[in-house]
Amino acid sequence: RRERRAIEQYINELHEHCNFWQLHRIELYYLYKYASYHLISPATSVASESAFSTASYLLRKQRSRLTPENLSYSMFLKDKLSDEFSI
């Protein structure tokens, strides 16, 4: 019973947030666009699976000395280059 109330409360809060953005989408246009882009969760897990695949490729035995910082930079560049050149 307690869990059900918590779920209902969560759903009500989601509706309130959505209603807020619908009501203020014109006067807060740019913020609305930003929020609608960043508050939406992806429908698939393709992006995260791709990131893990890239990380495992970059961290193979031949690159065992790669620091976490350089791994992060490498993954960022691969992601951006893939978007830019459709690799």
Distance bins in CASP14 RR format, pairs under 12 A and 6 or more apart:
PFRMAT RR
TARGET T0000
AUTHOR 0000-0000-0000
RMODE 2
METHOD distances of the structure
MODEL  1
1 7 0 0 0 0 0 1 0 0 0 0 0
1 8 0 0 0 0 0 1 0 0 0 0 0
2 8 0 0 0 0 0 1 0 0 0 0 0
2 9 0 0 0 0 0 1 0 0 0 0 0
3 9 0 0 0 0 0 1 0 0 0 0 0
3 10 0 0 0 0 0 1 0 0 0 0 0
4 10 0 0 0 0 0 1 0 0 0 0 0
4 11 0 0 0 0 0 1 0 0 0 0 0
5 11 0 0 0 0 0 1 0 0 0 0 0
5 12 0 0 0 0 0 1 0 0 0 0 0
6 12 0 0 0 0 0 1 0 0 0 0 0
6 13 0 0 0 0 0 1 0 0 0 0 0
7 13 0 0 0 0 0 1 0 0 0 0 0
7 14 0 0 0 0 0 1 0 0 0 0 0
8 14 0 0 0 0 0 1 0 0 0 0 0
8 15 0 0 0 0 0 1 0 0 0 0 0
9 15 0 0 0 0 0 1 0 0 0 0 0
9 16 0 0 0 0 0 1 0 0 0 0 0
10 16 0 0 0 0 0 1 0 0 0 0 0
10 17 0 0 0 0 0 1 0 0 0 0 0
11 17 0 0 0 0 0 1 0 0 0 0 0
11 18 0 0 0 0 0 1 0 0 0 0 0
12 18 0 0 0 0 0 1 0 0 0 0 0
12 19 0 0 0 0 0 1 0 0 0 0 0
13 19 0 0 0 0 0 1 0 0 0 0 0
13 20 0 0 0 0 0 1 0 0 0 0 0
14 20 0 0 0 0 0 1 0 0 0 0 0
14 21 0 0 0 0 0 1 0 0 0 0 0
14 39 0 0 0 0 0 1 0 0 0 0 0
14 41 0 0 0 0 0 1 0 0 0 0 0
15 21 0 0 0 0 0 1 0 0 0 0 0
15 22 0 0 0 0 0 1 0 0 0 0 0
16 22 0 0 0 0 0 1 0 0 0 0 0
16 23 0 0 0 0 0 1 0 0 0 0 0
17 23 0 0 0 0 0 1 0 0 0 0 0
17 24 0 0 0 0 0 1 0 0 0 0 0
17 32 0 0 0 0 0 1 0 0 0 0 0
17 35 0 0 0 0 1 0 0 0 0 0 0
17 36 0 0 0 0 0 1 0 0 0 0 0
17 39 1 0 0 1 0 0 0 0 0 0 0
18 24 0 0 0 0 0 1 0 0 0 0 0
18 25 0 0 0 0 0 1 0 0 0 0 0
18 32 0 0 0 0 0 1 0 0 0 0 0
18 35 0 0 0 0 0 1 0 0 0 0 0
18 36 0 0 0 0 1 0 0 0 0 0 0
18 39 0 0 0 0 1 0 0 0 0 0 0
18 40 0 0 0 0 0 1 0 0 0 0 0
19 25 0 0 0 0 0 1 0 0 0 0 0
20 27 0 0 0 0 0 1 0 0 0 0 0
20 28 0 0 0 0 1 0 0 0 0 0 0
20 31 0 0 0 0 0 1 0 0 0 0 0
20 32 0 0 0 0 1 0 0 0 0 0 0
20 35 0 0 0 0 1 0 0 0 0 0 0
20 36 0 0 0 0 0 1 0 0 0 0 0
20 39 0 0 0 0 0 1 0 0 0 0 0
21 27 0 0 0 0 0 1 0 0 0 0 0
21 28 0 0 0 0 1 0 0 0 0 0 0
21 29 0 0 0 0 0 1 0 0 0 0 0
21 31 0 0 0 0 1 0 0 0 0 0 0
21 32 1 0 1 0 0 0 0 0 0 0 0
21 33 0 0 0 0 0 1 0 0 0 0 0
21 34 0 0 0 0 0 1 0 0 0 0 0
21 35 1 0 1 0 0 0 0 0 0 0 0
21 36 1 0 0 1 0 0 0 0 0 0 0
21 37 0 0 0 0 0 1 0 0 0 0 0
21 38 0 0 0 0 0 1 0 0 0 0 0
21 39 0 0 0 0 1 0 0 0 0 0 0
21 40 0 0 0 0 0 1 0 0 0 0 0
22 28 0 0 0 0 0 1 0 0 0 0 0
22 32 0 0 0 0 1 0 0 0 0 0 0
22 35 0 0 0 0 0 1 0 0 0 0 0
22 36 0 0 0 0 0 1 0 0 0 0 0
23 32 0 0 0 0 0 1 0 0 0 0 0
24 30 0 0 0 0 0 1 0 0 0 0 0
24 31 0 0 0 0 1 0 0 0 0 0 0
24 32 1 0 0 1 0 0 0 0 0 0 0
24 35 0 0 0 0 1 0 0 0 0 0 0
24 36 0 0 0 0 0 1 0 0 0 0 0
25 31 0 0 0 0 1 0 0 0 0 0 0
25 32 1 0 1 0 0 0 0 0 0 0 0
25 33 0 0 0 0 1 0 0 0 0 0 0
25 34 0 0 0 0 0 1 0 0 0 0 0
25 35 0 0 0 0 1 0 0 0 0 0 0
25 36 0 0 0 0 1 0 0 0 0 0 0
26 32 0 0 0 0 1 0 0 0 0 0 0
26 33 0 0 0 0 0 1 0 0 0 0 0
28 34 0 0 0 0 1 0 0 0 0 0 0
28 35 0 0 0 0 1 0 0 0 0 0 0
28 36 0 0 0 0 0 1 0 0 0 0 0
29 35 0 0 0 0 0 1 0 0 0 0 0
29 36 0 0 0 0 0 1 0 0 0 0 0
30 36 0 0 0 0 0 1 0 0 0 0 0
30 37 0 0 0 0 0 1 0 0 0 0 0
31 37 0 0 0 0 0 1 0 0 0 0 0
31 38 0 0 0 0 0 1 0 0 0 0 0
31 39 0 0 0 0 0 1 0 0 0 0 0
32 38 0 0 0 0 0 1 0 0 0 0 0
32 39 0 0 0 0 0 1 0 0 0 0 0
33 39 0 0 0 0 0 1 0 0 0 0 0
33 40 0 0 0 0 0 1 0 0 0 0 0
34 40 0 0 0 0 0 1 0 0 0 0 0
41 47 0 0 0 0 0 1 0 0 0 0 0
41 48 0 0 0 0 0 1 0 0 0 0 0
42 48 0 0 0 0 1 0 0 0 0 0 0
42 49 0 0 0 0 0 1 0 0 0 0 0
42 50 0 0 0 0 0 1 0 0 0 0 0
42 51 0 0 0 0 0 1 0 0 0 0 0
44 50 0 0 0 0 0 1 0 0 0 0 0
45 51 0 0 0 0 0 1 0 0 0 0 0
45 52 0 0 0 0 1 0 0 0 0 0 0
45 53 0 0 0 0 0 1 0 0 0 0 0
46 52 0 0 0 0 0 1 0 0 0 0 0
46 53 0 0 0 0 0 1 0 0 0 0 0
47 53 0 0 0 0 0 1 0 0 0 0 0
47 54 0 0 0 0 0 1 0 0 0 0 0
47 75 0 0 0 0 0 1 0 0 0 0 0
47 79 0 0 0 0 1 0 0 0 0 0 0
47 82 0 0 0 0 0 1 0 0 0 0 0
47 83 0 0 0 0 0 1 0 0 0 0 0
48 54 0 0 0 0 0 1 0 0 0 0 0
48 55 0 0 0 0 0 1 0 0 0 0 0
48 79 0 0 0 0 0 1 0 0 0 0 0
49 55 0 0 0 0 0 1 0 0 0 0 0
49 56 0 0 0 0 0 1 0 0 0 0 0
50 56 0 0 0 0 0 1 0 0 0 0 0
50 57 0 0 0 0 0 1 0 0 0 0 0
50 75 0 0 0 0 0 1 0 0 0 0 0
50 78 0 0 0 0 1 0 0 0 0 0 0
50 79 0 0 0 0 1 0 0 0 0 0 0
50 82 0 0 0 0 1 0 0 0 0 0 0
50 83 0 0 0 0 0 1 0 0 0 0 0
50 87 0 0 0 0 0 1 0 0 0 0 0
51 57 0 0 0 0 0 1 0 0 0 0 0
51 58 0 0 0 0 0 1 0 0 0 0 0
51 71 0 0 0 0 0 1 0 0 0 0 0
51 72 0 0 0 0 0 1 0 0 0 0 0
51 74 0 0 0 0 0 1 0 0 0 0 0
51 75 1 0 0 1 0 0 0 0 0 0 0
51 76 0 0 0 0 0 1 0 0 0 0 0
51 78 0 0 0 0 1 0 0 0 0 0 0
51 79 1 0 0 1 0 0 0 0 0 0 0
51 82 0 0 0 0 0 1 0 0 0 0 0
52 58 0 0 0 0 0 1 0 0 0 0 0
52 59 0 0 0 0 0 1 0 0 0 0 0
52 75 0 0 0 0 0 1 0 0 0 0 0
53 59 0 0 0 0 0 1 0 0 0 0 0
53 60 0 0 0 0 0 1 0 0 0 0 0
53 75 0 0 0 0 0 1 0 0 0 0 0
53 78 0 0 0 0 0 1 0 0 0 0 0
53 79 0 0 0 0 0 1 0 0 0 0 0
53 82 0 0 0 0 0 1 0 0 0 0 0
54 60 0 0 0 0 0 1 0 0 0 0 0
54 71 0 0 0 0 1 0 0 0 0 0 0
54 72 0 0 0 0 0 1 0 0 0 0 0
54 74 0 0 0 0 1 0 0 0 0 0 0
54 75 1 0 1 0 0 0 0 0 0 0 0
54 76 0 0 0 0 0 1 0 0 0 0 0
54 77 0 0 0 0 0 1 0 0 0 0 0
54 78 1 0 1 0 0 0 0 0 0 0 0
54 79 1 0 0 1 0 0 0 0 0 0 0
54 80 0 0 0 0 0 1 0 0 0 0 0
54 81 0 0 0 0 0 1 0 0 0 0 0
54 82 0 0 0 0 1 0 0 0 0 0 0
54 87 0 0 0 0 0 1 0 0 0 0 0
55 63 0 0 0 0 0 1 0 0 0 0 0
55 66 0 0 0 0 0 1 0 0 0 0 0
55 68 0 0 0 0 0 1 0 0 0 0 0
55 71 1 0 0 1 0 0 0 0 0 0 0
55 72 0 0 0 0 1 0 0 0 0 0 0
55 74 0 0 0 0 1 0 0 0 0 0 0
55 75 1 0 0 1 0 0 0 0 0 0 0
55 76 0 0 0 0 0 1 0 0 0 0 0
55 78 0 0 0 0 1 0 0 0 0 0 0
55 79 0 0 0 0 0 1 0 0 0 0 0
56 63 0 0 0 0 0 1 0 0 0 0 0
56 71 0 0 0 0 0 1 0 0 0 0 0
56 75 0 0 0 0 0 1 0 0 0 0 0
57 63 0 0 0 0 1 0 0 0 0 0 0
57 66 0 0 0 0 0 1 0 0 0 0 0
57 71 0 0 0 0 0 1 0 0 0 0 0
57 74 0 0 0 0 1 0 0 0 0 0 0
57 75 0 0 0 0 1 0 0 0 0 0 0
57 78 0 0 0 0 1 0 0 0 0 0 0
58 64 0 0 0 0 0 1 0 0 0 0 0
58 65 0 0 0 0 0 1 0 0 0 0 0
58 66 1 0 0 1 0 0 0 0 0 0 0
58 67 0 0 0 0 0 1 0 0 0 0 0
58 68 0 0 0 0 0 1 0 0 0 0 0
58 70 0 0 0 0 1 0 0 0 0 0 0
58 71 1 0 1 0 0 0 0 0 0 0 0
58 72 0 0 0 0 1 0 0 0 0 0 0
58 73 0 0 0 0 0 1 0 0 0 0 0
58 74 1 0 1 0 0 0 0 0 0 0 0
58 75 1 0 0 1 0 0 0 0 0 0 0
58 76 0 0 0 0 0 1 0 0 0 0 0
58 77 0 0 0 0 0 1 0 0 0 0 0
58 78 1 0 0 1 0 0 0 0 0 0 0
58 79 0 0 0 0 0 1 0 0 0 0 0
59 65 0 0 0 0 0 1 0 0 0 0 0
59 66 1 0 0 1 0 0 0 0 0 0 0
59 67 0 0 0 0 0 1 0 0 0 0 0
59 68 0 0 0 0 1 0 0 0 0 0 0
59 70 0 0 0 0 0 1 0 0 0 0 0
59 71 1 0 0 1 0 0 0 0 0 0 0
59 72 0 0 0 0 0 1 0 0 0 0 0
59 74 0 0 0 0 1 0 0 0 0 0 0
59 75 0 0 0 0 1 0 0 0 0 0 0
60 66 0 0 0 0 1 0 0 0 0 0 0
60 71 0 0 0 0 0 1 0 0 0 0 0
63 70 0 0 0 0 1 0 0 0 0 0 0
63 71 0 0 0 0 1 0 0 0 0 0 0
63 74 0 0 0 0 1 0 0 0 0 0 0
64 71 0 0 0 0 0 1 0 0 0 0 0
65 71 0 0 0 0 0 1 0 0 0 0 0
66 72 0 0 0 0 1 0 0 0 0 0 0
66 73 0 0 0 0 1 0 0 0 0 0 0
66 74 1 0 0 1 0 0 0 0 0 0 0
66 75 0 0 0 0 0 1 0 0 0 0 0
67 73 0 0 0 0 1 0 0 0 0 0 0
67 74 0 0 0 0 0 1 0 0 0 0 0
68 74 0 0 0 0 0 1 0 0 0 0 0
68 75 0 0 0 0 0 1 0 0 0 0 0
69 75 0 0 0 0 0 1 0 0 0 0 0
69 76 0 0 0 0 0 1 0 0 0 0 0
70 76 0 0 0 0 0 1 0 0 0 0 0
70 77 0 0 0 0 0 1 0 0 0 0 0
71 77 0 0 0 0 0 1 0 0 0 0 0
71 78 0 0 0 0 0 1 0 0 0 0 0
72 78 0 0 0 0 0 1 0 0 0 0 0
72 79 0 0 0 0 0 1 0 0 0 0 0
73 79 0 0 0 0 0 1 0 0 0 0 0
73 80 0 0 0 0 0 1 0 0 0 0 0
74 80 0 0 0 0 0 1 0 0 0 0 0
74 81 0 0 0 0 0 1 0 0 0 0 0
75 81 0 0 0 0 0 1 0 0 0 0 0
75 82 0 0 0 0 0 1 0 0 0 0 0
76 82 0 0 0 0 0 1 0 0 0 0 0
76 83 0 0 0 0 0 1 0 0 0 0 0
77 83 0 0 0 0 0 1 0 0 0 0 0
77 84 0 0 0 0 0 1 0 0 0 0 0
77 85 0 0 0 0 0 1 0 0 0 0 0
77 87 0 0 0 0 0 1 0 0 0 0 0
78 84 0 0 0 0 0 1 0 0 0 0 0
78 85 0 0 0 0 0 1 0 0 0 0 0
78 87 0 0 0 0 1 0 0 0 0 0 0
79 85 0 0 0 0 0 1 0 0 0 0 0
79 87 0 0 0 0 0 1 0 0 0 0 0
80 87 0 0 0 0 0 1 0 0 0 0 0
81 87 1 0 0 1 0 0 0 0 0 0 0
END
